[in-house]
Amino acid sequence: MDDHRNSTPNAIGLCLLPQELIQNIFLSLLLPEIVRLKLVNKSFSRIISDHSFVRQCNSLSSSTTWLFVYKKRWLRDAVLHAFTNRSSDRWFRIPILELLKPVQFHGEDLYFLASSANVFLFASNTVREVIAVNLVPVTVKKIPPSPLGPRGTSSWRRSGMKLVTDLSGSGRFRFMFAEFVGNRPVLFVYSSETDTWKSTEAKEDITNGLLPRGRGHVFLNVVHGPRESVLVASTPECDAPVVLRPRFDDVRGSESDDGGLTVGFSWGNVIDRLHVYGDGYMMIVKSEGARNVRVLKGVELWGLSLEGRNWEFVSTVDGELMKKIEKPYGVMMGCLEEKNGIIRAALVSNCEGFWDMIWLSFDTKWNHWTWISLPDCKMKGWNMAGISFSSGLTMP
């Protein structure tokens, strides 16, 4: 990873300090900065490679959340940028195209699907394949086609798939997605350990409320309607997937006009509400305005009820915070994830060629919203080619 800064001018002076002090200084840095320092000289490399330092560094990194944005210029260039909520004032650049050279993919063909820990998934619209990149051993692997056959980038629905990595740091992962096959929801799971796919038809929910959100289960959205959704719920080990059909009956008036609803991506001139789904939660983004340009006016958070039969209201962004994020837009998309009781959402909008990103977090324990200010990612003239949250970046 590269933040485009020169870290070498004071390296010699820093080497004169006690090793314990140097380690403390390095631990205050972010992982991409530490990786770069490892390349500065042998002394730094030896300190950073120390088992005790790696253990402390990974302990800090495991709780750090990253937002990854893949942007590209058609037929010219593509870049994966990373931003963290841990005292960062800049975006880091990850040279993905260089890593993909062994599999001979061109940047203009790729779309960023998902990330978890050190594993990143990309899809090619030209050859209709999925590529897994692991940043730690710097490996690239083509995933064999799923039982549904080769898929273009438009077939992958963000809220209908999930990348789950092994917590042991082994680099093993499962890629899960759900689709309707023969009018029945089916869970498809790829295991990197066996390099094979497994498909299992999901059964109607007979758990009587044993799959509440936020308890380690994976929720994959299959169908979204104005009044009802269809989800597949499973464990991270992909055992016994079940079908959930939560109803959405908003007595608060959010759904008074079903015609102004969209899921995942909205064009400002025809959409009143954008629904963003993920991990058993739903964010409703409300807007108003004239043709082609709308203004963000409200954000609500809903979640699956305990028994999984309804969407229940959780919270709404208060007026003071809305004033900070209230901006005009022409096009908007979003992603949403939950981890350890924290719901994170990213809303990406474009207004007359200028891109803007909003990062919102909601703490379910304290019922508190947080807005994380993002520096300019300099996206004018670029296209959005995927966005994802992740955590657990570690050193080998």
C-alpha positions, 0 to 999 in steps of 0.5 A: 500500500502506498500513501505517496509520501516519502518516509526516508528522510529521518530514518537514520535519526530514528534508528538511533532511538531505543528499540522499545521506543521505536516500536511504540512509535511504529504501533501508533502508525497505520498498517500501510505505513508500517508495511512501507517502513519495513522496506526502508532499511534492514533495521526497521525490517528487523523491528517490524518482523519481530514476533512480539511487534507483529502480535501487538500490531495485529491486535490493534489492526483487528479492530480497525475498520477500512472503507475500500473504493475501487475507481477507474478511468475507462481504458486508462487506469484503475485504483483501489483506495483505502480509508480508515476511521482510526485517526486517518486524514488521507486515502491510501493507494493499493496497486491492485493492477500490478498484483493481477498481472499473473492472471492477465486481467485488464483494469477496465474489465474489473469490478470490486465485489467484496473484501474481508481481512486481507482477501479482496474479490474482483469480477471480470465482466469480459471473461466473467470470472472472479479473482481473489487477491490476498495482500499478505502473501501477495497471491492471486487466484481465479475462483472456478465458476459457480454451479450457475455458470460464469457470471457478469458483473451485473449479476452480483448483488452486493447485499446478496453476497458475503465474503467470510475469512478464517479468523485464524489468519490462515488466509482461507475464506468462504464466498457466499451468495444466494439466488432464486433457482426454480423459484426456491432460494439457494445458498451457494458457497465457495471454499478456498480450502477445497477450491470447490462450490457447494449449493444448498436449498434454503428451507422455510424458517422453522427456528422460531426466532433462533436467528436474530441479527447481530449474533454471528449469522450471515444474512443474504438478501435475495428479493426486495419488495416495497412490503416484503423481503426474502432473505437467506440466513445461515451460519458462517460455516454455511450450516442449514440455511433458512428462508426469512420473509420479513414484512415492512409495515411502516406506520411512520409513513415512510412507504406512503408511495411505493412508486418512489422506491429503489434498492442499491442504486438510485437516479435522482430524477425519479427516486424518492427513497433509496434502500440499502441492505446488509447483515440483517439491516436496512437503511432508508435514504430519503430525498426531495427536489426537482428533476435531475438533482435531489437533496438528501433529507433523511436517513432511517435504520431498520433491522430484522425483528427477533423472530425475523418476520418483520422489519423493525424501526431502529433509529433515525439520523438526528437533525443536527447531523443531517445538516452536515450530510445534507447535500444535492446529488444526481446519482447515489449508491450505498453499502451497509455492514454490521460487526460487533454491534456497530452498523456502518454505511457508506453513501456515494453520490455524484452531482454534475460530475463531482463525487461525494462520500458519506460514512455513517456509523450507528452504535446499537448499544449506545443508540448513537450515530457518528459521522466520519469525515472523509477527505477528497478522494479526487474522483472527478473524471473517474467511475465508481467500480465497487465499494466495501467495508472491511476489518482485520487487515494483519501482518504475516 
